[in-house]
Amino acid sequence: MELFTIDQQTCNQDGLCALACPLGIIDWKAGNLPVPGTDAEKMCIRCGHCVAICPTGAFHHRDMDPAACVPVRPEWQLSAEQCEHFLRSRRSIRTYKQQPVPRETLTRLIEIARYAPSGINSQGVRWLVIDNGDTLHHLAGMVIEWMRWLQREMPEMATALHVERAIQRWQAGQDGILRGAPVLIIAHAETANRMAPTTCTIALSYLELAATGLGLGTCWAGYVNAAVNSYPPLRQALNLAETQQCFGAMMVGFPRFRYHRLPTRNAPEITWLE
């Protein structure tokens, strides 16, 4: 079967698919139907730009039927003011309700996050979800063990990471590692994948923004991410394959409190290069 086919009855021959193709593998001339270019089969990254941009639905990719692609809803597009409000109202949540998050909700959250951009549409992110309270407490304790190891072996780094304060809080019965979150989501990928750090970071960013629409709050679990990649016992507890690396971790749960104001930030430093 061809990489793509064109409905001759509905194609308006505007060439938008060829113009939008990031790899330039669609050949088109005015007055003609688009056709696969040289090495199109080999070079295509299945990003779906060609299907998404076609206004008539005439472009049929072998791996992406336009009927399966939900139409864009212009009336749902955020205005500039709404977009700014949405982004500024996002808060890092560090206090959670003692309420489990349904796995159906977590699945939907990850399904939304999977649409995040990835280098050449590699989609290399893998997700590890921990939603058992006892397991989470155990993992947080292992992060504390890593912090104590840092104090002994790498005191300067321990000071820079303020681990002494985290250890003191843990000893006092306060969880400063996972903040009592009912869920921890880890984004991991192949260590050899050079795009993995950026891909996982963007995917987690999508996840934290999407969480708002599901009534959830999130916070980046930086201590967990640092510990997983430098403390073998924690890595083993997470059962990560040798070829996989953690590139980010996120606490997830229902926020205990509401926020009522949009805090200010420093003015951006902008350099215009002529």
C-alpha positions as a Markdown table, in Angstrom:
| # | Residue | x | y | z |
|---|---|---|---|---|
| 1 | Met | 0.0 | 0.0 | 0.0 |
| 2 | Glu | 1.2 | 3.5 | -0.8 |
| 3 | Leu | 2.4 | 5.7 | 2.0 |
| 4 | Phe | -0.5 | 8.0 | 1.3 |
| 5 | Thr | -3.3 | 8.4 | -1.1 |
| 6 | Ile | -5.3 | 11.4 | -2.3 |
| 7 | Asp | -9.1 | 11.6 | -2.8 |
| 8 | Gln | -9.2 | 13.1 | -6.2 |
| 9 | Gln | -12.8 | 14.2 | -5.8 |
| 10 | Thr | -12.1 | 16.4 | -2.7 |
| 11 | Cys | -8.5 | 17.5 | -3.1 |
| 12 | Asn | -8.4 | 21.2 | -4.0 |
| 13 | Gln | -4.7 | 20.9 | -5.1 |
| 14 | Asp | -3.6 | 23.7 | -2.8 |
| 15 | Gly | -0.3 | 22.0 | -1.9 |
| 16 | Leu | -0.7 | 22.7 | 1.8 |
| 17 | Cys | 0.4 | 19.1 | 2.7 |
| 18 | Ala | 3.6 | 19.6 | 0.8 |
| 19 | Leu | 4.3 | 23.0 | 2.4 |
| 20 | Ala | 3.6 | 21.7 | 5.9 |
| 21 | Cys | 5.7 | 18.5 | 5.6 |
| 22 | Pro | 8.7 | 18.9 | 8.0 |
| 23 | Leu | 10.8 | 16.5 | 5.9 |
| 24 | Gly | 9.8 | 17.9 | 2.5 |
| 25 | Ile | 8.9 | 14.4 | 1.2 |
| 26 | Ile | 5.7 | 15.4 | -0.5 |
| 27 | Asp | 6.0 | 16.5 | -4.1 |
| 28 | Trp | 3.5 | 18.9 | -5.5 |
| 29 | Lys | 3.1 | 21.3 | -8.5 |
| 30 | Ala | 0.2 | 23.7 | -9.1 |
| 31 | Gly | -2.6 | 22.0 | -10.8 |
| 32 | Asn | -1.5 | 18.5 | -9.8 |
| 33 | Leu | -2.2 | 16.1 | -7.0 |
| 34 | Pro | 0.5 | 15.6 | -4.3 |
| 35 | Val | 2.6 | 12.5 | -4.6 |
| 36 | Pro | 5.3 | 10.8 | -2.4 |
| 37 | Gly | 8.8 | 12.2 | -3.0 |
| 38 | Thr | 12.0 | 10.2 | -3.2 |
| 39 | Asp | 12.6 | 8.1 | -0.1 |
| 40 | Ala | 9.2 | 9.3 | 1.3 |
| 41 | Glu | 8.6 | 5.8 | 2.8 |
| 42 | Lys | 11.9 | 5.8 | 4.6 |
| 43 | Met | 11.9 | 9.4 | 5.7 |
| 44 | Cys | 8.3 | 9.9 | 6.9 |
| 45 | Ile | 8.1 | 10.4 | 10.7 |
| 46 | Arg | 4.3 | 9.9 | 10.9 |
| 47 | Cys | 3.8 | 13.3 | 12.5 |
| 48 | Gly | 0.4 | 13.8 | 10.9 |
| 49 | His | 1.0 | 17.3 | 9.6 |
| 50 | Cys | -0.2 | 16.4 | 6.2 |
| 51 | Val | -3.5 | 14.9 | 7.5 |
| 52 | Ala | -4.1 | 17.7 | 10.0 |
| 53 | Ile | -3.6 | 20.6 | 7.5 |
| 54 | Cys | -5.8 | 19.3 | 4.7 |
| 55 | Pro | -9.0 | 21.4 | 4.8 |
| 56 | Thr | -11.0 | 18.8 | 2.8 |
| 57 | Gly | -9.9 | 15.6 | 4.5 |
| 58 | Ala | -8.6 | 14.4 | 1.1 |
| 59 | Phe | -5.2 | 13.3 | 2.4 |
| 60 | His | -5.2 | 9.7 | 3.6 |
| 61 | His | -1.9 | 8.6 | 5.3 |
| 62 | Arg | -1.5 | 4.9 | 5.5 |
| 63 | Asp | -0.8 | 5.1 | 9.2 |
| 64 | Met | -3.3 | 7.8 | 10.0 |
| 65 | Asp | -6.8 | 7.9 | 8.7 |
| 66 | Pro | -8.3 | 11.4 | 8.7 |
| 67 | Ala | -11.6 | 9.9 | 10.1 |
| 68 | Ala | -9.7 | 9.0 | 13.3 |
| 69 | Cys | -8.3 | 12.6 | 13.7 |
| 70 | Val | -10.7 | 14.8 | 15.7 |
| 71 | Pro | -11.4 | 18.1 | 14.0 |
| 72 | Val | -10.1 | 21.3 | 15.5 |
| 73 | Arg | -12.7 | 23.2 | 17.4 |
| 74 | Pro | -12.0 | 27.0 | 16.7 |
| 75 | Glu | -14.6 | 28.0 | 19.4 |
| 76 | Trp | -12.4 | 26.3 | 22.0 |
| 77 | Gln | -9.3 | 28.2 | 21.1 |
| 78 | Leu | -8.1 | 30.3 | 24.0 |
| 79 | Ser | -7.7 | 34.0 | 23.6 |
| 80 | Ala | -4.4 | 35.6 | 24.5 |
| 81 | Glu | -5.9 | 36.8 | 27.8 |
| 82 | Gln | -7.3 | 33.4 | 28.6 |
| 83 | Cys | -4.0 | 31.6 | 27.7 |
| 84 | Glu | -2.1 | 34.0 | 30.0 |
| 85 | His | -4.6 | 33.5 | 32.8 |
| 86 | Phe | -4.4 | 29.7 | 32.5 |
| 87 | Leu | -0.6 | 29.6 | 32.5 |
| 88 | Arg | -0.2 | 32.2 | 35.3 |
| 89 | Ser | -2.8 | 30.5 | 37.5 |
| 90 | Arg | -1.0 | 27.2 | 37.5 |
| 91 | Arg | 0.6 | 26.5 | 40.8 |
| 92 | Ser | 3.1 | 23.9 | 42.1 |
| 93 | Ile | 1.0 | 21.9 | 44.5 |
| 94 | Arg | 2.7 | 20.7 | 47.7 |
| 95 | Thr | -0.3 | 20.0 | 49.9 |
| 96 | Tyr | -2.8 | 17.3 | 48.7 |
| 97 | Lys | -6.1 | 15.9 | 49.9 |
| 98 | Gln | -5.8 | 12.4 | 51.3 |
| 99 | Gln | -7.9 | 11.1 | 48.4 |
| 100 | Pro | -6.8 | 8.5 | 45.8 |
| 101 | Val | -6.8 | 9.5 | 42.1 |
| 102 | Pro | -8.7 | 7.0 | 40.0 |
| 103 | Arg | -6.5 | 5.2 | 37.6 |
| 104 | Glu | -8.9 | 6.1 | 34.8 |
| 105 | Thr | -8.2 | 9.7 | 35.5 |
| 106 | Leu | -4.4 | 9.1 | 35.5 |
| 107 | Thr | -4.6 | 7.2 | 32.3 |
| 108 | Arg | -6.5 | 10.0 | 30.6 |
| 109 | Leu | -3.9 | 12.5 | 31.9 |
| 110 | Ile | -1.1 | 10.5 | 30.4 |
| 111 | Glu | -3.0 | 10.0 | 27.2 |
| 112 | Ile | -3.2 | 13.8 | 26.8 |
| 113 | Ala | 0.5 | 14.2 | 27.7 |
| 114 | Arg | 1.5 | 11.8 | 24.9 |
| 115 | Tyr | 0.6 | 14.5 | 22.3 |
| 116 | Ala | 3.6 | 16.6 | 23.5 |
| 117 | Pro | 6.2 | 17.4 | 20.8 |
| 118 | Ser | 9.1 | 14.9 | 20.5 |
| 119 | Gly | 12.2 | 15.1 | 18.4 |
| 120 | Ile | 11.3 | 13.8 | 14.8 |
| 121 | Asn | 8.1 | 12.5 | 16.4 |
| 122 | Ser | 10.1 | 9.8 | 18.2 |
| 123 | Gln | 7.6 | 9.5 | 21.0 |
| 124 | Gly | 10.2 | 7.8 | 23.2 |
| 125 | Val | 8.6 | 8.6 | 26.6 |
| 126 | Arg | 7.6 | 5.7 | 28.9 |
| 127 | Trp | 5.6 | 6.2 | 32.0 |
| 128 | Leu | 5.9 | 4.7 | 35.4 |
| 129 | Val | 3.0 | 5.4 | 37.8 |
| 130 | Ile | 3.1 | 4.6 | 41.6 |
| 131 | Asp | -0.2 | 5.1 | 43.4 |
| 132 | Asn | 0.3 | 2.9 | 46.5 |
| 133 | Gly | 0.7 | 4.9 | 49.7 |
| 134 | Asp | 3.1 | 2.4 | 51.4 |
| 135 | Thr | 5.3 | 2.1 | 48.3 |
| 136 | Leu | 5.4 | 5.9 | 48.0 |
| 137 | His | 6.5 | 6.3 | 51.6 |
| 138 | His | 9.1 | 3.6 | 51.1 |
| 139 | Leu | 10.5 | 5.4 | 48.0 |
| 140 | Ala | 10.6 | 8.7 | 49.9 |
| 141 | Gly | 12.6 | 7.0 | 52.6 |
| 142 | Met | 15.0 | 5.8 | 50.1 |
| 143 | Val | 15.5 | 9.3 | 48.8 |
| 144 | Ile | 16.3 | 10.3 | 52.4 |
| 145 | Glu | 18.9 | 7.5 | 52.5 |
| 146 | Trp | 20.4 | 8.9 | 49.3 |
| 147 | Met | 20.6 | 12.3 | 51.0 |
| 148 | Arg | 22.5 | 10.9 | 53.9 |
| 149 | Trp | 24.9 | 9.2 | 51.5 |
| 150 | Leu | 25.4 | 12.6 | 49.9 |
| 151 | Gln | 26.2 | 14.2 | 53.2 |
| 152 | Arg | 28.9 | 11.6 | 53.7 |
| 153 | Glu | 30.4 | 11.3 | 50.2 |
| 154 | Met | 29.6 | 14.6 | 48.5 |
| 155 | Pro | 29.1 | 17.2 | 51.3 |
| 156 | Glu | 29.3 | 20.3 | 49.0 |
| 157 | Met | 26.5 | 19.0 | 46.8 |
| 158 | Ala | 24.5 | 18.0 | 49.8 |
| 159 | Thr | 24.7 | 21.6 | 51.0 |
| 160 | Ala | 23.8 | 23.0 | 47.7 |
| 161 | Leu | 20.7 | 20.8 | 47.6 |
| 162 | His | 19.7 | 21.7 | 51.1 |
| 163 | Val | 19.3 | 18.0 | 52.1 |
| 164 | Glu | 19.9 | 18.7 | 55.8 |
| 165 | Arg | 16.6 | 20.5 | 56.0 |
| 166 | Ala | 14.8 | 17.7 | 54.1 |
| 167 | Ile | 16.3 | 15.1 | 56.5 |
| 168 | Gln | 15.3 | 17.0 | 59.6 |
| 169 | Arg | 11.7 | 17.3 | 58.4 |
| 170 | Trp | 11.6 | 13.6 | 57.6 |
| 171 | Gln | 12.9 | 12.8 | 61.2 |
| 172 | Ala | 10.1 | 15.1 | 62.5 |
| 173 | Gly | 7.5 | 13.1 | 60.6 |
| 174 | Gln | 7.1 | 15.5 | 57.7 |
| 175 | Asp | 7.5 | 14.3 | 54.1 |
| 176 | Gly | 9.4 | 17.0 | 52.2 |
| 177 | Ile | 10.2 | 14.6 | 49.4 |
| 178 | Leu | 6.8 | 13.6 | 48.0 |
| 179 | Arg | 4.7 | 16.0 | 50.1 |
| 180 | Gly | 2.1 | 13.3 | 50.8 |
| 181 | Ala | 1.1 | 13.2 | 47.2 |
| 182 | Pro | -1.0 | 10.1 | 46.4 |
| 183 | Val | 0.6 | 9.5 | 43.0 |
| 184 | Leu | 4.1 | 9.8 | 41.6 |
| 185 | Ile | 4.6 | 9.7 | 37.8 |
| 186 | Ile | 8.0 | 9.1 | 36.4 |
| 187 | Ala | 8.9 | 9.8 | 32.7 |
| 188 | His | 11.7 | 7.5 | 31.5 |
| 189 | Ala | 13.3 | 6.6 | 28.2 |
| 190 | Glu | 16.2 | 4.9 | 26.5 |
| 191 | Thr | 19.4 | 6.3 | 27.9 |
| 192 | Ala | 21.0 | 6.2 | 24.4 |
| 193 | Asn | 18.2 | 8.4 | 23.0 |
| 194 | Arg | 19.8 | 11.8 | 22.7 |
| 195 | Met | 16.3 | 13.4 | 22.4 |
| 196 | Ala | 15.1 | 11.8 | 25.6 |
| 197 | Pro | 15.9 | 14.5 | 28.2 |
| 198 | Thr | 14.0 | 17.2 | 26.2 |
| 199 | Thr | 11.2 | 14.8 | 25.1 |
| 200 | Cys | 10.5 | 13.7 | 28.7 |
| 201 | Thr | 10.6 | 17.3 | 30.0 |
| 202 | Ile | 8.2 | 18.6 | 27.4 |
| 203 | Ala | 5.9 | 15.6 | 28.0 |
| 204 | Leu | 5.8 | 16.2 | 31.8 |
| 205 | Ser | 5.1 | 19.9 | 31.1 |
| 206 | Tyr | 2.1 | 18.9 | 29.1 |
| 207 | Leu | 1.1 | 16.6 | 31.9 |
| 208 | Glu | 1.2 | 19.3 | 34.6 |
| 209 | Leu | -0.8 | 21.7 | 32.5 |
| 210 | Ala | -3.4 | 19.1 | 31.5 |
| 211 | Ala | -3.8 | 18.1 | 35.2 |
| 212 | Thr | -5.6 | 21.4 | 35.8 |
| 213 | Gly | -8.4 | 20.4 | 33.5 |
| 214 | Leu | -8.9 | 17.2 | 35.4 |
| 215 | Gly | -9.0 | 18.9 | 38.8 |
| 216 | Leu | -5.5 | 17.7 | 39.7 |
| 217 | Gly | -2.5 | 19.5 | 41.0 |
| 218 | Thr | 1.2 | 18.6 | 40.4 |
| 219 | Cys | 4.7 | 19.4 | 41.5 |
| 220 | Trp | 8.0 | 18.4 | 40.0 |
| 221 | Ala | 9.7 | 15.8 | 42.2 |
| 222 | Gly | 13.3 | 17.0 | 41.7 |
| 223 | Tyr | 14.8 | 15.1 | 44.6 |
| 224 | Val | 13.3 | 11.9 | 43.3 |
| 225 | Asn | 14.7 | 12.5 | 39.8 |
| 226 | Ala | 18.2 | 13.2 | 41.1 |
| 227 | Ala | 18.2 | 10.2 | 43.5 |
| 228 | Val | 17.0 | 7.7 | 40.9 |
| 229 | Asn | 19.9 | 8.4 | 38.6 |
| 230 | Ser | 22.6 | 8.3 | 41.2 |
| 231 | Tyr | 21.4 | 5.9 | 43.9 |
| 232 | Pro | 21.3 | 2.2 | 42.6 |
| 233 | Pro | 19.0 | 0.9 | 45.4 |
| 234 | Leu | 16.3 | 3.4 | 44.4 |
| 235 | Arg | 16.6 | 2.5 | 40.8 |
| 236 | Gln | 16.3 | -1.1 | 41.6 |
| 237 | Ala | 13.2 | -0.4 | 43.7 |
| 238 | Leu | 11.6 | 1.2 | 40.7 |
| 239 | Asn | 12.5 | -1.8 | 38.5 |
| 240 | Leu | 13.9 | 0.3 | 35.7 |
| 241 | Ala | 15.6 | -1.6 | 32.9 |
| 242 | Glu | 19.3 | -1.1 | 32.5 |
| 243 | Thr | 18.8 | 0.7 | 29.2 |
| 244 | Gln | 16.3 | 3.1 | 30.7 |
| 245 | Gln | 16.9 | 6.4 | 32.6 |
| 246 | Cys | 14.6 | 8.6 | 34.6 |
| 247 | Phe | 14.3 | 12.0 | 33.0 |
| 248 | Gly | 11.7 | 13.6 | 35.3 |
| 249 | Ala | 9.3 | 12.8 | 38.1 |
| 250 | Met | 6.0 | 14.5 | 39.0 |
| 251 | Met | 3.8 | 14.4 | 42.1 |
| 252 | Val | 0.1 | 14.3 | 41.4 |
| 253 | Gly | -3.0 | 14.5 | 43.5 |
| 254 | Phe | -6.1 | 16.6 | 44.3 |
| 255 | Pro | -5.1 | 20.0 | 45.7 |
| 256 | Arg | -6.0 | 20.6 | 49.3 |
| 257 | Phe | -6.3 | 24.3 | 48.9 |
| 258 | Arg | -7.3 | 26.9 | 46.3 |
| 259 | Tyr | -5.3 | 29.9 | 45.2 |
| 260 | His | -7.0 | 33.2 | 44.6 |
| 261 | Arg | -4.3 | 35.5 | 43.1 |
| 262 | Leu | -1.9 | 35.5 | 40.2 |
| 263 | Pro | 1.6 | 36.1 | 41.7 |
| 264 | Thr | 4.0 | 38.4 | 39.9 |
| 265 | Arg | 7.4 | 37.5 | 38.4 |
| 266 | Asn | 10.5 | 39.4 | 37.5 |
| 267 | Ala | 10.4 | 41.3 | 34.3 |
| 268 | Pro | 11.9 | 39.2 | 31.4 |
| 269 | Glu | 15.4 | 40.0 | 30.2 |
| 270 | Ile | 15.1 | 40.2 | 26.4 |
| 271 | Thr | 17.9 | 40.7 | 23.9 |
| 272 | Trp | 17.0 | 41.5 | 20.3 |
| 273 | Leu | 19.5 | 40.4 | 17.8 |
| 274 | Glu | 19.4 | 42.5 | 14.6 |
